[in-house]
Amino acid sequence: MGKPTGFLEYNRELPGKRPAEERVKDYEEFIQRYSDEQLNKQSARCMNCGIPFCHNGCPLGNVIPEFNDAVYRRNWEEAYSILSSTNNFPEFTGRICPAPCETACVLGINQPAVTIEEIEKHIIEIAFEKGLVKPRKANVRTGKKVAVIGSGPAGLAAAAQLNYAGHQVTVFERDEKPGGLLRYGIPDFKLEKWVVERRISLLEEEGVVFRCHANVGVNIRVNDLLREYQAIVLAGGSTVPRDLSIPGRELNGVYFAMDFLKQQNKRNYKSDPLAFRDIESNINIEELFATGKNVVVIGGGDTGSDCVGTSNRQGAITVTQFELLPKPPEKRTPFMPWPSYPMVLKTSTSHEEGCERQWAVATKSFLGDENGKLKGLRIVNLEWVSAADGRPAQFKEVEGSEREIPCELALLAMGFVHPQQQGMLNELGVEFDERGNVRASEKGYQTNIAKVFAAGDIRRGQSLVVWAISEGRECARKVDEYLMGSSVLETKDAMLSVAS
């Protein structure tokens, strides 16, 4: 612990942001950096809590008190060494993670938690600036070949670890550039793509090979991979969006959120937004813009928030976000005790930029004009009844609340149901669980096909980037064990035992 009285002397302070009216004019990141003094004070707030629950709150098991102490002492080499021992990509999690470590912070019992996520981002950026981040190359090559299918956070983490273990790793990406969700799903104002490019370049220096426009099951034969590679890691994510099958769904103006976000991300780096269509989408997608439209985002999660920020930057007239559930409380309730992750109200930076949020609202139908274009929604308010644990359990429509609102662009941001099964997965013959995800045990990550493993959302369902990285790392260790009989890669539990 850097300063024993730090948590008593200093308050939680987040970095500044560019004003909303300024930042909506571009797609650049707008969170500013701490000054040296601010960073020192924030790291000093990490207390000697005895049992650091933040370790358990973080899916990666990041060794948080130790890197906070190193930051306080301005020992950047030590801080980076500690952080990178458990997290392959802190530049991603430091920007887009919802920070479950902070909700588990012991200081958070009666004070605002330590700014762990921001400190993490500062460590990695300072490490890059000081030249501390270098290619991590294998000491010995095993001669084993591993195919990683999907270049999102799970695939990249698995590839990085397997390459370090000495295997020859090839990552197959069906789109034009690697990165998956990091590149195509998350807006630039949250994660600029030079950050992704920087890490991809580093992985290539380390020896990882990327093959883009490589859609396994379409232009890459599954049987060829099974013959050529000693192990295959499925890391394609959960890509089939949850639909809303109500009257008017076919109207021009109703689209999935990811189609909208992906197009803008492609425009930002001067790529054709219509150059690639996911094969699970049967809709002839046109170029999508919110400019001059009343936009309704259906879904209250992070993807919906990203649609809000992108719509405002495109010049929407109004932006409204619907959530089926009632408005959550602003603070923990007795049903959300520390250190559990609390389902409390979150106001994102996109919401700050301009958005009307409505809770407990259901969309009954999409309304169109004579040309088949969306012109409005018919909606109704809901009344929820809570279960014994305080969670909303049942709802009924509020009588007399049904109404119509104008809308020319409706974006469905209700999450994802499972990975795309047609094509590669069906050809492989992998089994699926009851939710439609690839069946593979949480400890083994191995499918019903001995040499085929699965990690990330394709296995666990839609989740967080930090969970995807964790799964990619743990899966890589199991693949290494399968190929070599034992693994040189550390487990998360082993790292935590060393820290404690």
Secondary structure, DSSP 8 states (H G I E B T S, - for coil): ---TTHHHH-------B--HHHHTTS-S--B----HHHHHHHHHT----SS-HHHHHSTT---HHHHHHHHHTT-HHHHHHHHHTT-S-HHHHHHH---HHHHT-GGGGTS----HHHHHHHHHHHHHHTT-------SS----EEEEE--SHHHHHHHHHHHHTT-EEEEE-SSSSS-THHHHTS-TTTS-HHHHHHHHHHHHHHT-EEE-S--BTTTB-HHHHHHH-SEEEE-----EE----STTTTSBTEEEHHHHHHHHHHHHTT--TTS---TT--S-------TTSEEEEE--SHHHHHHHHHHHHHT-SEEEEEESS----SS--TTS-TTS--------HHHHTS-EEEESEEEEEEEE-TTSBEEEEEEEEEEEEE-TTSSEEEEEE-TT--EEEE-SEEEE-S-EEE---TTHHHHHT--B-TTSSB---TTT-B-SSTTEEE-THHHH-S--HHHHHHHHHHHHHHHHHHHHSS-SS--HHHHHHHH-
